[in-house]
Amino acid sequence: MLVPIPCKENPFKLKVTVRALMPVDVVLMGEDAYLQDSVYFSRKVSFDAKKLRAGNDTRKITLSLPLSPKLLLVQVYNAKSSDDRAFEVENIEVEKFPPPQLWADPVTHRYIEFAKDFAKNMGTYEPGFYRSKSGEFLIELVPVIRDENGKELITPARVNRETGRKQISQKAFLRLSIPIRVFILMHEHAHFHLPTRSEKVADLSGLKYYLDMQFPKIEAVYAATKVFDLHPENVTWRHEQRVMDIEDFIDAYGAEEKKTMQNYNTQR
């Protein structure tokens, strides 16, 4: 199933209701209709026999897109077969929401706009240097990132903490969704802007801006796990701890959101 959504670069939430008729893994994918390597989301929803016997045959998936293309192509398909008769798409809703309001210094606000633009369009870029319109931010896109001995590194990005110039692995970024690219770019910004050498501090600082922009929480977890999956042989307990720290921060952020909303409703 292919559904075009003319979102015109406006922020919105996409709500898709899927009903399984038999055990099936359903994939929902959204990408820019005009730009290659521009995936905005990819979700797999599994319906096993046990769930179906218990009557859990319907799922409503909500996807937040604070950043969107002019035309989004949404695909819904069977992950293991070309036969889509195992499920039905009962409903698709589009719910607009106002652009998120961020508390950030002017430099970070300008960087966020540059990061979002780079994340959306990098699938069309060749290796080279890309500078922001303001001229204050510079990204070097390279085929892969290597150390001084020529060994390919696990990191998809790194930053010069003296100049702020960022180096991005084209190979790694092409395999990542646009929200994950934004998260990584915010992580690198924190290393230079705070400044900090701590991966945890950079992760959580970047994550705070990412969540304030209303990007999907699950993509932030993917930002760590999918990157580490590129080089599983190099993953250590430190990488696993980073994923747990990200998950803990997201849980705390969600609890604070819920508390704020409850207080707001009480005062009305």
Buried (B, 14 or more C-beta within 10 A) or exposed (E): BEBEBEBEEBBBBBBBBBBBEEBBBBBBBBBBEEBEBBBBBBBEBEBEEEBBEEEEBEBEBEBBBBBBBEBBBBEBBBEEEEEBEBBBBEEBEBEEEEEBEEEEEEBBEBBBEBBBBBBBBBBEBEEEEBEBEEEEBBBBBBEEBEEEEEEBBBBBBBBBBEEBBBBBBBBBBBBBBBBBBBBBBBBBBBBBBEEBEEBBBBBBBBBBBBBBBBBBBEBBBBBBBBBBEBBEEEBEEEBEEBBEBBBEBBEEBEEEEEEEEEEEEEEE
